[in-house]
Amino acid sequence: MARHYLLLSLALLLGSFASAEERFCQNNFFAIDARYDAGAFDKCKFKSHDTVELTIRAEDRKVSVEQPWYSFRVSSNQPRSINIRLKFPDAYARYWPKISVDGESWSRLAEKSVDVSENQKTMDIVVRTNKSGTWVSAQELLTQTYYDQWLEELAAHEEIQTAVIGKSIEGRPIVLAKTENKKEVILFLGRQHPAEVPGALAMRDFVAVVLGESDLARQFRERFTLLIIPLMNPDGVANGHWRHNSDRTDLNRDWGPFKQPETQSVARLLAGADEIGMQPRLMFDFHATKETSTMIFYTQIDEDVTNPANFANDWLGQVKARIPDYEFVNDPGPVSKDKNAKGYFYTRYGIPSITYEIGDTADRQQVHEHTPVFAEEMMRTLLGT
């Protein structure tokens, strides 16, 4: 961190700016650094020795949702409180800031340290830091390191094989974890949208139950092949994107066209399964949803008959019977024109295709505690037990 504290008097006098590529700025007293996987801010301007203004914008002008991601590390040459104003000129302050002193353990920044303007265009925060630094992020950081560790854990499972099925635009691997080939296939997709961390956390818990040692899980794996793709958009995650891959494309609008290498990798995987008579039976696409503490499941309407029939209502009904006090929503909808995964897998295969969404503000411990119920009842519903 010594390089952060070179004598840069002009930085304080004139202000210091950081482009999206640089993602770094400093004055004589503290530094703002986003030069790490998932780090992101657009511009930086110092206002005083302890105050800085950061402009937050989406990764490109094609992003249609006005809720950009931010993540940076603030460090100081001595312990001090730093005043940071986040400006959202094209958007609003969707995410309440999370903080960490190690980049791994995260907590919600205290209410007294956050002030959001009435129009949500600015958010003023106060962060205590020192030479070791404090991370500030829209959500917890789940970067390539996190996925490498998870994939190592998956590969250690006696029934799992891992393979690179494609590469992103920037050459990062799209990795599949799969069980032995059976005629019926269950597909789990993760992290199409980089910022949707709560869905990623739930996916890992869900997969752990399905790969567990219970009699139910073993019976399930005896019948079904599991195709697990934890990280669909590695470029978006690494570059601190809110929505897109490196080609300014929302991957969850490319199912069917398959113009992007990330979705093409799954299309090839499915074509190979088709050739040997493997039939998809269920698809879960894990996401997060804004400004809510609930779980929302986007499912098929009754008129769109699935095989197996009535899966979503049966599954979620059984979950509700087990945890009646836990809030979640079943939100059926017709096939969208958006060319998303939910619509594609239902249209192509006639199967239950479900967007599995966790609220931005969902209590992480409650999600962790209750996810096993959703996984277990999914298995029971498909097995008919």
Number of C-alpha atoms within 10 A of each C-alpha: 11 7 8 21 15 11 12 14 11 11 16 17 12 11 17 19 19 20 12 19 12 15 20 25 23 28 26 18 20 27 22 24 23 25 17 15 19 25 25 32 28 20 21 24 21 22 17 14 13 17 15 24 19 22 18 26 26 25 23 16 9 12 18 10 11 16 21 26 26 27 25 23 24 24 26 26 18 12 14 16 15 21 19 20 22 23 21 21 13 15 17 21 22 18 18 18 23 19 24 19 16 11 16 12 11 18 13 16 18 14 9 8 13 17 14 16 12 8 8 15 16 22 22 16 21 18 19 15 21 17 17 16 23 21 27 27 25 23 23 24 25 20 18 17 11 11 16 12 11 14 20 11 11 20 16 12 13 9 13 19 15 18 12 12 17 20 20 22 16 11 11 16 19 22 21 25 20 21 20 14 16 17 15 16 22 17 19 20 23 25 27 28 26 29 29 28 24 24 25 26 21 24 25 17 17 21 18 16 19 20 19 14 11 12 8 18 18 13 14 20 20 13 15 23 22 25 23 22 21 24 24 27 28 28 26 28 27 19 23 26 27 26 29 26 27 18 15 15 17 21 25 20 19 19 21 17 10 16 12 18 17 26 26 20 20 20 15 13 15 17 12 12 18 13 9 11 12 18 19 24 23 24 22 22 25 27 28 27 20 15 13 13 17 20 21 21 22 20 24 26 15 14 8 19 15 21 14 15 14 16 21 25 15 15 19 20 14 19 22 16 9 14 12 11 8 13 11 18 12 16 13 16 14 14 17 12 9 13 17 19 25 26 25 21 22 23 15 10 15 19 23 25 26 24 22 24 25 30 23 26 18 17 13 15 9 10 21 14 10 17 21 19 18 18 20 20 20 22 21 16 17 16 13 8 8
